[in-house]
Amino acid sequence: MDNRRRQFFVSAGGQRSLLAGVFILILVLVVVVSGLFYILANRDLEKATYRAHFETLRNTMQMLLPWLVLVNAIGLIVVLILAIFFTHKIAGPAYHLQQDLKKIKEGDLTIRTAFRKGDGLKDVAEAMNDTTGQLRLDIANIKDKVDDLSKVTGNEALLKEKLDMLRETLDKLKT
């Protein structure tokens, strides 16, 4: 089974909503920090204006503003790329698990979920693989006992014994 994801956004809502939340949070943070920096720098420069040359300091402030915008824009782009990368490590495996669970729900217990090194939810996938493996064994055991029952149609004592063994196996499965 090929575990490479060919789509950048894996699920219709999973990664997109997580990414949108991270992006909005970062955007708000950038605006607040930039505003505070601008206000504080402007206030400090205005205080210095009265003590020094007015025009020189005003030009310095006007020169700082484009650099501030540029640095924040670059920072925002870097953070957005990192946010996409890190949310993909969780949203991708979650989507993959969801698809495998749908197959298990339809009765396919041959599913084995494998993730790449570094993907999130790797422990959950291993637990799911162990669970489906145990279910396969339990169902194979029940099928064997049903086959045994079909061979013992004449002997009531042996039939009762086989039914008790089947019931014991079924009692292990909580429903």
C-alpha positions in Angstrom: 0.0 0.0 0.0 1.4 3.4 -1.0 1.2 5.7 2.0 2.3 8.9 0.2 -0.3 11.6 0.1 -0.6 13.2 -3.2 -2.8 16.1 -2.1 -1.4 18.9 -0.1 -4.6 19.4 1.9 -5.7 15.9 2.9 -9.2 16.3 4.3 -12.0 18.6 3.3 -12.2 20.1 6.8 -9.4 18.7 9.0 -6.2 20.4 8.0 -7.9 23.4 6.5 -9.7 24.4 9.7 -6.6 23.7 11.8 -4.5 25.7 9.3 -7.1 28.6 9.2 -7.1 28.8 13.0 -3.3 28.8 13.2 -3.1 31.4 10.4 -5.7 33.7 12.1 -3.9 33.4 15.4 -0.5 34.3 13.8 -2.0 37.1 11.8 -3.6 38.7 15.0 -0.3 38.2 16.8 1.7 39.9 14.0 -0.7 42.9 13.8 -0.7 43.4 17.6 3.1 43.1 17.9 3.6 45.3 14.9 1.2 47.9 16.2 2.8 47.9 19.6 6.3 48.2 18.1 5.2 51.1 15.9 3.5 52.9 18.8 6.4 52.4 21.2 9.0 53.3 18.6 7.0 56.3 17.5 6.5 57.5 21.1 10.2 57.1 21.9 11.1 58.9 18.7 8.7 61.7 19.4 10.3 62.2 22.8 13.7 62.3 21.2 12.4 64.7 18.6 11.9 67.4 21.2 15.5 66.9 22.4 17.2 66.5 19.0 16.6 67.4 15.4 13.0 67.0 14.5 13.4 66.3 10.8 16.2 63.7 11.1 14.3 61.6 13.6 11.0 61.8 11.6 12.8 60.6 8.5 14.3 57.7 10.6 10.8 56.7 11.7 9.5 56.8 8.1 12.5 54.7 7.1 11.8 52.1 9.7 8.2 51.5 8.8 8.8 49.8 5.4 11.4 47.6 7.0 9.0 46.7 9.7 6.3 45.7 7.2 8.9 43.7 5.1 10.2 41.8 8.2 6.6 41.0 9.3 5.6 39.9 5.8 8.6 37.6 5.6 7.9 36.2 9.1 4.3 35.6 8.2 5.2 33.7 5.1 7.8 31.5 7.0 5.3 30.9 9.8 2.6 30.0 7.3 4.9 27.4 5.6 5.8 25.9 8.9 2.1 25.8 10.0 1.2 23.9 6.8 4.1 21.5 7.3 3.3 20.8 11.0 -0.5 20.5 10.6 0.0 18.2 7.7 1.9 15.8 10.0 -1.3 15.4 12.1 -4.1 16.0 9.6 -2.7 13.6 7.0 -2.4 10.6 9.4 -5.8 11.4 10.9 -7.4 11.4 7.4 -5.6 8.1 6.6 -6.9 6.5 9.9 -10.4 7.7 9.1 -10.3 6.1 5.7 -9.0 2.8 7.1 -11.7 2.8 9.9 -14.4 3.2 7.2 -13.0 0.0 5.5 -13.0 -1.9 8.8 -16.5 -0.7 9.4 -17.5 -2.3 6.1 -16.0 -5.6 7.3 -12.5 -5.5 5.8 -10.3 -6.7 8.7 -7.2 -7.2 6.5 -6.5 -3.4 6.7 -3.0 -2.6 8.1 -2.3 1.0 8.7 1.3 2.1 8.2 2.6 5.6 8.6 5.9 7.2 7.6 8.5 8.0 10.1 7.7 11.2 12.0 3.9 11.1 11.2 1.6 11.9 14.1 -0.8 9.3 15.5 1.6 6.4 14.9 0.7 4.8 18.3 -3.0 5.0 17.4 -2.3 3.2 14.1 -0.3 0.4 15.9 -3.2 0.0 18.4 -5.7 -0.2 15.6 -3.6 -2.8 13.8 -3.3 -4.9 17.0 -7.1 -4.7 17.4 -8.0 -5.7 13.9 -5.4 -8.6 14.1 -7.1 -9.9 17.3 -10.5 -9.5 15.7 -9.3 -11.6 12.7 -8.1 -14.3 15.1 -11.3 -14.3 17.1 -13.5 -14.5 13.9 -11.2 -17.3 12.5 -11.7 -19.2 15.8 -15.4 -18.8 15.6 -15.5 -20.0 12.0 -13.5 -23.1 12.9 -15.9 -23.9 15.7 -18.9 -23.4 13.4 -17.2 -25.8 10.9 -16.7 -28.3 13.8 -20.4 -27.9 14.7 -21.6 -28.7 11.2 -19.6 -32.0 11.3 -21.2 -33.1 14.6 -24.9 -33.2 13.8 -25.6 -36.7 15.2 -23.9 -36.7 18.6 -25.8 -34.4 21.1 -23.2 -34.5 23.8 -20.4 -33.5 21.4 -22.7 -30.9 19.9 -23.4 -29.4 23.3 -19.6 -29.3 24.1 -18.9 -27.5 20.8 -21.7 -25.0 21.4 -20.3 -24.3 24.8 -16.9 -23.7 23.3 -18.4 -21.4 20.7 -20.4 -19.5 23.4 -17.2 -19.1 25.4 -15.4 -17.6 22.4 -18.3 -15.3 21.7 -18.5 -14.2 25.4 -14.9 -12.8 25.0 -16.2 -10.3 22.5 -18.0 -7.5 24.3 -21.0 -6.2 22.5 
